[in-house]
């Protein structure tokens, strides 16, 4: 059995008197794809904010690759091997696809403040950028302005930027939101390809994607994980059906 790459132990987060995350224990295994599902307001995005460093835990531990990272700055967490994409596409629409990915590659090498005219001569940065564009199937869109691409292409671009730091753990927050059926199928296939050999933690509302993509699923309800298991175990869990899946579980 794979070892844990990310562990949450007794994790809690309160805003004033309101407790959003209520003692979450969680294990993400190395190289597994693990989905977090739950109703709106369950605390899924808050959980991602805590793991990626946007929020500081009220109590509990977040352990990434055997280091306690709770309260660390996002950049420091990224350097340790965790990269995250957000619900809202986070790209530079007036830059080309190539330039967007190149910025992410530059940042991963500590070159974000370098002059562009010198970076254009950097063979390592150029080749790495081209490799990432090919990986997410955007090599033919290299010179297109990011703001002129389709929504699914923009999400693919963001995934390439997420991969620029060569992370061990990838967090994807609702990557299929707002997509058509065909776009969803394409993006799910892309995610399956680019996460080979990495650990993936994904929040997603499309149950077809969740059940087809995930090795394991955890169900978060009112800040607590009520069940973790394989897709088949979650699909047949009576408590999960009652709390969240309802008729979807038998569809």
C-alpha positions in Angstrom: 0.0 0.0 0.0 1.2 3.5 -0.8 2.4 5.8 1.9 0.6 9.0 2.8 2.0 12.1 1.1 -0.5 14.5 2.8 -2.1 14.1 6.2 -4.7 16.2 8.1 -5.0 15.4 11.8 -7.7 17.0 14.0 -7.9 19.9 11.6 -10.2 22.8 12.7 -10.9 26.2 11.4 -13.2 28.8 13.0 -14.2 32.2 12.0 -15.3 33.9 15.2 -17.8 31.6 16.9 -18.5 29.7 13.7 -16.6 26.5 13.2 -16.3 25.6 9.5 -13.8 22.7 9.6 -14.6 20.4 12.6 -11.8 18.0 13.4 -11.0 16.6 10.0 -8.7 13.6 9.8 -7.6 12.7 6.2 -4.9 10.8 4.3 -3.9 11.4 0.7 -1.8 8.5 -0.5 1.2 9.0 -2.8 0.1 8.7 -6.5 -3.6 8.4 -5.7 -6.5 10.5 -7.1 -8.7 11.4 -4.2 -12.0 13.4 -4.6 -13.6 15.5 -1.9 -17.4 15.8 -2.4 -20.1 17.3 -0.3 -23.0 19.8 -0.4 -22.5 23.6 -0.9 -21.3 25.1 2.4 -19.7 21.9 3.6 -16.2 23.5 3.9 -14.5 22.1 0.8 -12.9 25.3 -0.4 -12.0 26.3 3.2 -10.2 22.9 3.5 -8.3 23.7 0.3 -7.4 27.2 1.6 -6.0 25.6 4.7 -3.9 23.0 2.9 -2.5 25.5 0.4 -1.7 28.2 2.9 -4.3 30.8 2.2 -5.8 30.3 5.7 -4.2 29.3 9.0 -5.7 26.5 11.0 -7.3 27.2 14.3 -5.9 23.9 15.5 -4.7 20.6 14.2 -1.9 19.5 11.8 -1.3 19.6 8.1 1.6 17.3 7.2 3.0 17.4 3.7 5.8 14.9 2.9 6.5 14.5 6.6 6.6 18.2 7.4 4.0 20.2 9.4 3.0 23.0 7.1 -0.1 24.5 8.9 0.3 28.3 8.8 3.1 28.3 6.2 3.0 30.8 3.4 1.6 29.5 0.1 4.9 30.0 -1.8 6.8 28.0 0.8 4.2 25.2 0.6 4.5 25.2 -3.2 8.3 24.9 -3.0 7.8 21.8 -0.8 5.8 20.2 -3.6 2.1 21.2 -3.5 0.4 23.2 -6.3 -3.2 24.4 -6.5 -5.6 25.6 -9.1 -8.7 27.7 -8.1 -12.4 27.6 -8.9 -12.0 30.8 -10.9 -9.5 30.6 -13.8 -6.3 32.4 -12.7 -4.6 33.4 -15.9 -3.3 36.6 -17.6 -5.8 37.1 -20.5 -3.8 39.7 -22.4 -0.7 37.4 -22.5 -0.3 34.5 -24.9 -0.6 30.9 -23.8 3.2 30.5 -24.1 3.8 33.7 -22.0 1.4 32.5 -19.3 3.1 29.2 -18.9 6.6 30.8 -19.2 5.8 33.1 -16.2 4.8 30.0 -14.2 8.1 28.3 -15.2 10.1 31.4 -14.4 8.4 31.6 -10.9 9.3 28.0 -10.2 13.0 28.8 -10.9 12.9 32.0 -8.9 13.2 34.1 -12.1 10.0 36.0 -11.9 11.8 39.3 -11.7 14.2 38.7 -14.6 14.0 40.9 -17.7 12.0 39.2 -20.5 14.6 40.0 -23.1 17.1 37.8 -21.2 14.5 35.1 -20.5 13.8 34.8 -24.2 17.4 33.5 -24.6 17.0 31.0 -21.8 16.8 27.6 -23.5 15.9 25.7 -20.3 12.8 28.0 -19.7 11.7 27.8 -23.3 12.0 24.0 -23.5 10.2 23.5 -20.2 7.4 25.8 -21.3 7.0 23.9 -24.6 7.0 20.6 -22.8 4.1 21.8 -20.5 2.1 23.1 -23.4 2.4 19.8 -25.2 1.5 17.9 -22.0 -1.8 19.8 -21.8 -2.4 19.6 -25.6 -2.1 23.4 -26.2 1.1 23.5 -28.3 -1.0 24.6 -31.3 -2.4 27.5 -29.3 1.0 28.7 -28.1 0.7 32.2 -29.7 -3.0 32.7 -28.9 -4.0 35.3 -26.3 -5.2 33.4 -23.3 -8.4 35.6 -23.1 -9.4 34.5 -26.6 -9.4 30.8 -25.9 -12.4 28.6 -24.9 -13.1 28.1 -21.2 -11.9 24.5 -21.3 -8.6 25.6 -23.0 -8.2 28.2 -20.3 -8.5 25.6 -17.6 -6.0 23.4 -19.5 -3.7 26.4 -19.5 -4.1 26.8 -15.7 -3.3 23.1 -15.2 -0.1 23.6 -17.2 0.8 26.6 -14.9 0.0 24.4 -11.9 2.4 21.7 -13.2 5.2 24.2 -13.7 6.7 23.6 -10.3 6.7 19.8 -10.9 4.5 19.2 -7.8 4.1 16.0 -5.9 0.6 16.9 -4.9 -1.9 18.8 -7.0 -5.1 20.4 -5.7 -7.8 21.1 -8.2 -10.9 23.1 -7.1 -13.9 22.4 -9.3 -12.0 22.2 -12.6 -15.1 21.2 -14.6 -17.3 24.1 -13.4 -19.2 25.7 -16.2 -18.1 23.2 -18.9 -20.2 21.5 -21.5 -20.4 17.7 -21.6 -17.7 17.4 -24.3 -15.4 19.9 -22.5 -15.8 17.9 -19.3 -14.9 14.7 -21.0 -11.8 16.3 -22.5 -10.7 17.9 -19.3 -11.2 14.7 -17.2 -9.1 12.8 -19.7 -6.4 15.5 -19.5 -6.4 15.4 -15.7 -6.0 11.7 -15.8 -3.0 12.0 -18.1 -1.1 14.8 -16.3 -1.6 13.4 -12.8 0.1 10.1 -13.6 2.8 9.6 -10.9 1.4 12.4 -8.7 -1.1 12.7 -5.9 -4.3 14.5 -6.8 -6.9 16.0 -4.4 -9.9 17.3 -6.3 -13.1 19.0 -5.4 -15.7 18.4 -8.0 -19.5 18.5 -8.3 -19.8 16.4 -11.4 -20.5 12.9 -10.0 -19.7 11.1 -13.3 -16.2 12.7 -13.2 -15.8 11.9 -9.5 -16.7 8.3 -9.8 -14.7 7.6 -13.0 -11.5 9.6 -12.0 -11.0 8.8 -8.3 -9.2 6.0 -6.6 -10.9 7.1 -3.3 -13.6 9.6 -2.3 -14.1 11.4 1.0 -17.5 13.0 1.8 -17.4 16.3 3.7 -20.6 17.4 5.4 -20.8 20.4 7.7 -17.0 20.5 8.1 -16.7 16.8 9.0 -15.7 13.8 6.8 -18.5 11.3 7.2 -17.1 8.6 4.9 -14.0 7.7 2.9 -13.8 4.8 0.5 -13.6 3.5 -3.1 -16.1 4.9 -5.5 -18.1 1.7 -5.2 -18.1 1.9 -1.4 -19.2 5.5 -1.4 -21.9 4.8 -4.0 -23.4 2.1 -1.7 -22.9 3.9 1.6 -26.4 4.5 3.1 -25.2 7.4 5.3 -23.7 9.2 2.2 -26.8 8.7 0.2 -28.9 10.2 3.0 -26.5 13.1 3.6 -25.5 14.1 0.1 -25.8 11.8 -2.9 -29.5 10.9 -2.7 -30.8 9.6 -5.9 -27.6 10.4 -7.7 -26.0 7.4 -6.0 -28.2 5.0 -7.8 -28.4 6.8 -11.1 
